Amino acid sequence: MVHEQGLTRPCIIIKALPALKLVIVVPCTSQQPVYSHYTIVKLQKSAGGLILDSFVLCHQIRTVSIDRILKTIASVDAKDLLKIKAVLLDTLDL
């Protein structure tokens, strides 16, 4: 069983670090995880222009080069972004 998302995939940009040309992201998937975990946030398909229900995998935080961001697919509204940030705070125990 693979527990890590890889290759080119959708993500939520959590923070941009323009001086370093980096962004902090969490990956998304349209496949419902087989495990129910407190580090996953479900986004409804109507949210911000998504065409499928999506699951934000907050336990897979990454820092990537801005060059790896290919295009904008959808936007996350303020309510969903607050949910994601709350889960990240809990996950990182901040």
Secondary structure as GFF3:
##gff-version 3
##sequence-region A 1 94
A	DSSP	beta_strand	11	17	.	.	.	ID=ss1
A	DSSP	three_ten_helix	18	20	.	.	.	ID=ss2
A	DSSP	beta_strand	22	29	.	.	.	ID=ss3
A	DSSP	beta_strand	40	43	.	.	.	ID=ss4
A	DSSP	three_ten_helix	47	49	.	.	.	ID=ss5
A	DSSP	beta_strand	54	57	.	.	.	ID=ss6
A	DSSP	beta_strand	62	65	.	.	.	ID=ss7
A	DSSP	three_ten_helix	66	68	.	.	.	ID=ss8
A	DSSP	alpha_helix	78	91	.	.	.	ID=ss9
###
